Amino acid sequence: MNGDRISIVGYSVPLTDLTTANMLEHTIGRLDKSNRIRQIDVVDPYPKAALDSLAGIGVPQSQIKHFETVSQWVEDLARATPMGYQSVVPFSA
């Protein structure tokens, strides 16, 4: 699967979560090389912990977009997607 954006919803991205930190470090390594990942969304009314963790693993502030609510995030996804809401598919496990 390919994409140009990573969305972190309601998660503080603790650096002690080595699996997530390693995946993000691997992915952000591609930010400059292939420009595939252009944006990391942080959806959280209290984003400080997530923003600090992302900065700690080297994510440039210019690549991060903060949303306080899920509604704001979904609106942004719909605007950024050619087919609008039709292509914003919710994920459920």
N, C-alpha and C positions, 0 to 999 in steps of 0.2 A: 504494500500500500504506500502511496506517495501523497504528500500534502505539502503545503507551504506555510502551515500555521499549527502551533501547538496550543492547546487550551488547558489550563489548570484551573479547575473549578472547586473552590472551597477546600483547598489543600495547601498546607504551609510549606511543603517541600523541605522537610527537615533534612539537613545534610547527613544525619544519622541513618536515613533511609538510603542505603548505599545503592540499591538497585535503581531507584528512580534517579538519584544523583548521577549515576554512571550513564544511564540512558540519555539524560539531558546533556551531560558533558559530551557524549558521543555525537548527539544531534547538533548541538551548537557548534561543534567543530566544523560542521558543514555550512554554517551561516555564511562564512566568507568564501569558502571554496566553491560551492556550487549554487549558492543563493537559493537553495530549495526551501529552507525554512526562513521565512521573512519576518515572522511575528510570533511572539509568545504572549498569549492572552492570560491574564490573571483575573479570575472572576471571584471576588471576595470583598465583602464590605470592610474587612480589616486586613489589608494586604501586606502589612509591614514584614511579617515573618517570611512570606513567600518571596517578596521583592528582595529582602536581605539574602535569602538563600540563593536566589538566581544570580544576584551580583557576586556572591561568594564562589560560584562555579564559573564565572566569567561571561555571563550573558550581558551584552551591552544594554544599557538603559534604553537606547533608541529602538531596540527590538521588542520591548515590552509594552503592552497596552493593558491598562487596568480598567476593569468594569466593576462597579459596585453591586450590580444586580444581574441575575441571569437574563432578565428581560432586555437590559441594555446590550448584553453580549449577543443574544439571539438577533436583535435588531441589526447589530453591526454585521453579523454573519450573513444575514439576508441581503443587506446592501452590498456586501462584498462578493456575493455569489451571483453569477449571471442569471440563473433561474430563480433567484429570490428564495422565498420560503419553500418552494417545491424541492429544492436540493438540500435543505437543512433537515437531515434525518436524525431524530433522537436515537441514542444508543441505549439499549437496556441489556443487562446480563441475564 
